[in-house]
Amino acid sequence: MPFPAARCLRALAACTAAVWALAAQAGEITVSAAASLTNALRDIAPLFEAAHPGTKVLYNFGASGALLAQIAKGAPADVLASADMQRMDQAQAQNLIRPSSRRDIVRNTLVVITPLRSARRPTALGDLAQPAVTRIAIGHPASVPVGSYTQGALEAAGLWRAIEPKMIGANSVRQALDYVARAEVDAGFVYATDAALMADKVQVAFAVPTPTPIRYPAAVLAGAPNPGEAAKFVDFLLSPAAQAVFARHGFGKP
């Protein structure tokens, strides 16, 4: 008996609706993340994709301030992972994120590094004010969280004015790391996790206490094209599997 055309159309419509429903639940998600998270998040992506078949994670790494500016101008993304609370607070104030999805995912430590073969090795912040130290890599405080933490620490120590003239501005923590690795500066402020990536080229002189703890928040963006999978990704960052990857890269628990 021939299948009625009307029933064929209804069946086709039902199938189409099912396909669109699946597409809304799975697909690509774009994560705009702080540069210091690059290596850890790249290792986490395949774990998430394996746990969520059909979902592909794409990354956009950079300074948190620059990422926020991109998102504010309409750049498409599903998740923002910042290296500080300040930029995430700004994103929330601008209604760019879904506040209920916001999670603290890891912690980090600020350190001073010098070129591996440098004859000078400072042991305290005050040593950086000495005339022998002339060039210091510091992330731009206005847009790079590691620069904000650095300025806060130096201001707390009463040394910002003495050291600011020696500042070689970096557009990200990785650029500050590169300046030191290439011995283009005498010292630099980076995260402990970044310093560990170039142990063959830089040495950690000392850790720097920061007035504000270095915490990394992540959240689903208000305009996320795929909010369902984005929320799963943010939650996955706190899973034992993801936290083990973060720990392997030197990050602390949130």
Residue pairs with C-beta under 8 A, 6 or more apart in sequence:
22 54
24 226
24 228
25 228
25 229
26 52
26 53
26 54
26 55
26 226
26 229
27 54
27 55
27 56
27 226
27 229
28 55
28 56
28 57
28 58
28 226
29 55
29 56
29 57
29 58
29 78
29 79
29 224
29 226
29 229
29 230
29 233
30 58
30 59
30 60
30 76
30 77
30 78
30 79
30 225
31 41
31 57
31 58
31 59
31 60
31 77
31 78
31 79
31 80
31 81
31 233
32 59
32 60
32 61
32 62
32 67
32 70
32 71
32 75
32 77
32 79
32 80
32 81
33 41
33 59
33 60
33 61
33 67
33 79
33 80
33 81
33 218
34 61
34 62
34 63
34 64
34 67
34 81
34 82
34 83
34 145
34 173
34 216
35 61
35 62
35 63
35 83
35 172
35 173
35 174
36 83
36 108
36 146
36 173
36 174
36 191
36 193
36 194
37 61
37 81
37 83
37 106
37 216
38 59
38 61
38 174
39 197
39 249
40 106
40 193
40 245
40 246
40 248
40 249
40 251
41 59
41 61
41 81
42 59
43 245
43 248
43 249
44 236
44 237
44 242
44 245
44 246
45 57
45 59
47 236
47 241
47 242
47 245
48 55
48 57
48 232
48 233
48 236
48 242
49 55
49 56
49 57
51 236
51 241
52 229
52 232
55 229
55 232
57 233
60 67
60 70
60 75
60 77
62 70
62 172
63 139
63 140
63 143
63 144
63 145
63 171
63 172
63 173
64 82
64 83
64 84
64 87
64 143
64 144
64 145
65 87
65 140
65 142
65 143
65 144
65 145
66 143
66 171
66 172
67 80
67 82
67 87
68 80
68 82
68 87
68 90
68 91
68 96
69 143
70 77
71 77
71 80
71 91
71 96
71 221
72 94
72 96
76 223
76 225
77 221
77 224
78 220
78 221
78 224
78 225
78 226
78 227
78 229
78 230
78 233
79 218
79 219
79 220
79 221
79 224
79 230
79 233
79 234
80 88
80 91
80 96
80 97
80 218
80 219
80 221
81 105
81 216
81 217
81 218
81 237
82 88
82 91
82 145
82 216
82 217
82 218
83 108
83 145
83 146
83 173
83 191
83 214
83 216
84 145
84 148
84 149
84 212
84 214
84 215
84 216
85 212
85 215
85 217
86 145
86 148
87 145
88 97
88 102
88 217
88 219
91 97
91 219
92 99
92 102
92 219
95 222
96 221
96 222
96 223
97 219
97 220
97 221
97 222
98 219
98 220
98 221
98 222
98 224
98 227
98 231
99 219
101 219
101 220
101 230
101 231
101 234
102 217
102 218
102 219
103 217
103 218
103 219
103 234
103 235
103 237
103 238
103 254
104 215
104 216
104 217
104 254
105 216
105 217
105 218
105 234
105 237
105 238
105 246
105 254
106 215
106 216
106 243
106 246
106 251
106 252
106 253
106 254
107 213
107 214
107 215
107 216
107 251
107 252
107 253
107 254
108 191
108 192
108 193
108 214
108 216
108 250
108 251
108 252
109 191
109 192
109 207
109 208
109 214
109 252
110 146
110 149
110 150
110 153
110 189
110 190
110 191
110 192
110 207
110 208
110 210
110 214
111 189
111 190
111 191
111 192
111 195
111 204
111 205
111 206
111 207
111 208
112 122
112 125
112 128
112 187
112 188
112 189
112 204
112 205
112 206
112 208
113 177
113 180
113 187
113 188
113 189
113 190
113 195
113 202
113 203
113 204
113 205
114 120
114 121
114 122
114 180
114 186
114 187
114 188
114 202
114 203
114 205
115 180
115 181
115 183
115 186
115 201
115 202
115 203
116 200
116 201
116 202
116 203
117 183
118 183
118 186
118 203
120 132
120 133
120 186
121 203
121 205
122 128
122 133
122 187
122 205
122 206
123 205
123 206
124 206
125 153
125 154
125 157
125 159
125 208
126 157
126 159
127 133
128 136
128 159
128 163
128 166
128 187
129 159
129 162
129 163
132 186
133 166
133 186
133 187
134 166
134 186
135 166
135 168
135 184
135 185
135 186
136 163
136 166
136 167
136 168
136 185
136 186
136 187
136 188
136 189
137 168
137 170
137 175
137 176
137 177
137 179
137 180
137 184
137 185
137 187
137 188
137 189
137 190
138 146
138 147
138 150
138 151
138 167
138 168
138 169
138 170
138 176
138 188
138 189
139 145
139 146
139 147
139 148
139 150
139 169
139 170
139 171
139 172
139 173
139 175
139 176
139 189
140 147
140 169
140 170
140 171
141 147
141 148
141 150
141 151
143 171
144 170
144 171
144 172
144 173
145 173
145 214
146 173
146 176
146 189
146 190
146 191
147 169
147 170
147 189
149 189
149 210
149 212
149 214
150 189
150 208
151 160
152 210
152 211
152 212
153 208
153 209
153 210
153 211
154 160
154 163
156 211
168 179
168 184
168 185
170 176
170 179
170 188
173 190
173 191
173 194
174 194
176 188
176 189
176 190
177 188
177 190
177 194
177 195
177 197
177 198
177 202
179 185
179 188
180 187
180 188
180 190
180 201
180 202
181 198
181 201
181 202
187 205
188 202
189 208
191 214
192 204
192 207
192 250
193 249
193 250
193 251
195 202
195 204
196 249
196 250
215 254
216 251
216 254
218 234
218 237
219 234
220 227
220 230
220 231
220 234
221 230
224 230
236 242
237 243
238 254
243 253
247 253
